[in-house]
Amino acid sequence: MHEEEAAGPPEIPLVGDLTENEGALTEKLLDVPPGSECVLYIDSPGGSPYCAMHMVGLIRLRGLRATGIVTGECSSAALWPFAACTRRMCTPFSVLLFHPMKWQSEEHVGLAEAREWARHFADLETEMDHLLADLFGVSRKQMDEWINPGRYFSGRELAEAGLVELIEMDTLDFTGGDRAPRKRSRSRASAPERSEKPRNIAAHRKSGK
């Protein structure tokens, strides 16, 4: 067995503002060979919608079999890369916020540019909301009800809706072995086919390493 296979799939922290960490996240995703597995540990309040679509593009265009695990927060723009994962997992304490996108432009713009920006904003927001619904496997009407005016979900609520697998904190394997955490619910709908269970997900690292 090769050393990389023994170590399991690459683990990538998606933590903090997506926009501020876009360069580092891009490098880490590009380091994963096309068609391979990786694990995203997510604790992010969101960021630029363009950055969110950039990450979705990298995951889908490279055929990455990504497992997304929300260890803390996954809100706003961070929802898109999470939804693009072929396997999605949350703890009962995970928090996910669906809300209308907030777009920004330059402060000093002419009237004509402002009008064009508003048109672009409306079109792109609608298309992104439709994509998010399709990735999660829910109706666009349902997604619109979650986004407008906005709704918080716990990991347990999304698991009960069949959108994620729930990782119960008291069932995690802290022995350092290769067994993935047990879960109560399996994810129901995801656009890509589900991959096999990645190794070493949430496995406890021995002290000193």
N, C-alpha and C positions, 0 to 999 in steps of 0.2 A: 504493500500500500504506500502510495506516495505521501510525502509529508503534508501537502496541501489537502489531500483527501482526508487524512487523519485529523486535521485541524478543523474540518467542517467548512461550511460556506463562509465567505467573507461577511463580517459584521460591520455595519455602517451606522454611526450615530447621526440621526437627523434631529438635532437639538438646537433650540433657539430659533431666531429669525431666519427664514429660508434665504432671503435676499442677502443678508450679511454673510452667510456661509455658502453661497452658491458656487463659488470657485472650488472650494474644498470638496463639496458634495459631488460636483461634476467629476473631479479627478478620481474620487473613490468609486463612483459608478462606472467610469470608463476603465478602471482597473479590473472590473469583473468581466471575465471572458463572455462574449455573446452566447446566449442560450444557457448560461450557468445560473446557479442559485446564489442568493445573497439574503441577508437578514437586515432589515431596517429597524432600528430601535428609535421610536418617535416620541419626542417631547417638545412640541413646537406650537407657538401661537399663530403661525402663518407667515405671511410675507407678501412679496409681489406676486400677483396672478401670473405674470409672464414667467417668473421663476418656477412656479408650480407647473405650468405647462411644459417648460423646458425639462423638468424632471420626469414628468409623465412620458414625454417624447423619448428620453433616453432609455427608460425602463421598457417601453413597448417596442421601439425601433430595434433595440438590441436583443429583444426576446428574453429579458432577464426574468427568471422565476423567483421573484422577490417575495419574501415573507415580511409583512409589516406588523410590528408589535408596538402598540401604544402603551408605553410604560408610564406616561404622565398625561400630557395634553396633546390633542391633535385638533387644531381649530383652523377655520378660515382656509387659506391657501394650502395648508398642510394636508387637508383632506384629499386633494387630488392625487399626490403620489401614494398616499395610503390606499386609496381606492384602486389604483393601478396595480397593486400587488396581487399576485395569484393566490396568496393566502393572507388572511387578516386576523389578527389576534388582539385582545384587550384584557386588562384586568378589571375587576369590579370597580376599581377606583380611577380608571381612565376617564377622561373628560373630552368630549368632542362637541364643538360648536359649529353649527351650520348657520350662516347668515349671509345677507347680500354682500357682494364684493364691494370694497371701497377702492376706487381708482383715483390716481393722482396724476396731475400734469404740472407743467411749469406754472409759476405764479403769474408771470407776465406774458399773456398770450392775446392775440388779436381776436376780435369777435368772430371772424370767419373760422379761425383755427379752433376756437372754443366750440362752435357749432359742429365742426367735423369731429372733434373729440367726443362730444355727447353722442353723436351717431355711432361712432366706433365703440364707445363704452357700452351702449345698449345692445348692439349686435353681439359683441364678444361675450358679454355677461350671459346672455341667453344661451349661446352655444356652449359655454363652459358649464353652465348649470345642467344642460342636457347631457353633456359628456359625463358629469358626475353621477347623474341618475343611471346612465347606461353602465358605468363601471361598477356601481354598487348593485346593479340589477334590480332597481326599483322603478316604478313608473315616474314619468316626468312630473305628473300632477302631484304625486307624493313628495317628490323632492322639492317642488315649489312650495308646498305647505310647510316643509321643514325650514327652508331658507327664508321665507318671508312671513313674519318679520324676523324670524330667527329662533333656533331651538337648541338647547343644551341636551346632550345625551350622556348617560353613563355607559361604561363598557357593558354592564349587565343589561341595560335596556337595548343596546344594539344587538347583543347576543340573543336576547329574547325575540328580536325582530328577525333573526336568522341571517344577519349581515356579517357577523364576526364570530370567531371562536372565543370562548371565555376561559381565561386562565385563572383558576381559583388559587389565591395566594397560599392556602394551606395544603395544596397538593403539589407544589413545585418540588422538584428533585434537587436537593442541595448536596448531593454526594459527589458532584464533579464528574458524573458519568455522562454517557452520550444520549441518555433518554430525554426526549423533549417533554415539557410539562403536560400533564393530563388536562383535559378540558371537558366542560359540560355540554357545550353546544358547538356544532360545526357550521361554518359559513355556508349560506345557502346559494348566493348568487354572485358570480364573478365572471366578467367577460372572458378572460383566458381560462384554459384548462388548469385544474389544480395540480400543483407539483407534489412530489413525494415529500414526506415530512423532513425538513432540514435537521441536521444533527446539531447538537450543542446549543439549541435555542434556550436562552435563559439559564444555561448551566452555570453553577456557581464556580468561580475561579478560586483555585487554592491560594492561600495567602502567600505573599511574597512574589507572585507572578503577575 
